[in-house]
Amino acid sequence: MLARLGVPVRSSIRMATELVARATRISALTGAGISVDSGIPDFRSEGGLWRKYDPHEYATYDSFLKNPALFWTMGRELAAVLLAARPNAAHKSLAKLEEEGRLKGVITQNIDNLHQAAGSKNVIELHGNYLRTYCIECGKLYVGETVHRRVANGEIPPRCDECHGVLKSEAVLFGEPLPQDAMMKAVSLCRSTDLMLVIGTSLEIYPAAYLPELAKKSGAKVVLVTLDETPIPADIVIRGRATEVVPKVIGL
């Protein structure tokens, strides 16, 4: 069943479509590649944030505590990209599969909220969500674009309107632990799935990189959709753009 570079993409898609048609407990694991066609560059790619901002200076938890203005200076540019993005065909296909009752959840490494915007309900966010912001002093939660609009208007760093504490995006920074509740939900989903669609992620970062292996150990088939070489235990590997491949695999 293994389909790699030597197998025509059309054959790989056909085999993956057959797996999707037979599966009843499908899960998806998504990374930056699913959102590229929505206008969000991979942070590490040409045009990505890490080409312009040193993540060790702008995006570690320690650097945020020392100087939150640095993060929010970068954050102003990031927000402009994320708030302009719209769900693409890959996001919408997964939402449709969930609506049909066969996709049980999406585990995402992305912070862009595009799965929810496409209509997905059970979204497990391993790295948080940029549209949720909280006060590091009193914990007040801000949801939506309000804080980012304030930052765009020059309020750097943004502060809580109740205690005047500094606000932090829920997006997980380097050196900051992943949300344990999300990780527990992701592990539970991987253990109960019969087919995992891995879309647009290089899986270079643990513990997310372990999830497809966990799904396979639990008896699931794994289909990988990627443009990159990714050493994960996939049954079918399809080299292609998520927006072109995912709708075909799902049968839309």
Secondary structure, DSSP 8 states (H G I E B T S, - for coil): --B-TTS-HHHHHHHHHHHHHH-SSEEEEE-GGGTGGGT---TTSTTSGGGTS-HHHHSBHHHHHH-HHHHHHHHHHHHHHHHH----HHHHHHHHHHHTT-EEEEEE---S-HHHHHT-S-EEETT--TTEEEETTT--EEESSHHHHHHHTT-SS-B-TTT--BEEESS--BTS---HHHHHHHHHHHHH-SEEEEES----STTGGGHHHHHHHTT-EEEEEESS---S--SEEEES-HHHHHHHHHT-
